[in-house]
Amino acid sequence: MIKYIKYLPFFLLAFLFLNGCSSQLESKVIFKNIAAGSLRINFRGEEVIVPAGKTVTVGAIQNGLYSYSTTYEIPVGAASSSASGAVSGDITINAGTKILIIYSSTYLNGVYELFATMSSSDDLSVNSTTSP
């Protein structure tokens, strides 16, 4: 019996290590809003609400091609607005892909402008993973 107790710490560590490792890499899309107003993003058939100054992460995304589009609030008193950059498009998700979309804005002379940039953790030299 004492002989088996001697090996108990080894078996416990091996058990914890093997159970703690996932066989799949988690993919996620991160929406970061540093724009003046809230955003509503239509992604995977769901509405993702990102308040001004906040970040929302959508995780556990299966491999595939997904589209998204962005609707945004404009400040009271704005005469017009426009959006440019990666405010809508397609995203290809592979195992372990991490996508970051950052929204920013300007408000000048009554014109509100929303900008979006996107980056991916995937190697873009092999195959393009995003197309805004």
HELIX and SHEET records of a PDB file:
HELIX    1   1 ILE A    2  ILE A    5  1                                   4    
HELIX    2   2 LEU A    8  GLY A   20  1                                  13    
SHEET    1   A 5 THR A  55  GLY A  59  0                                        
SHEET    2   A 5 LYS A  28  ASN A  33 -1                                        
SHEET    3   A 5 LYS A  98  LEU A 108  1                                        
SHEET    4   A 5 VAL A 111  SER A 120 -1                                        
SHEET    5   A 5 SER A  80  GLY A  85  1                                        
SHEET    1   B 5 GLU A  46  VAL A  50  0                                        
SHEET    2   B 5 LEU A  39  PHE A  43 -1                                        
SHEET    3   B 5 GLY A  64  TYR A  72 -1                                        
SHEET    4   B 5 SER A  88  ILE A  93 -1                                        
SHEET    5   B 5 THR A 130  SER A 131 -1                                        
END                                                                             
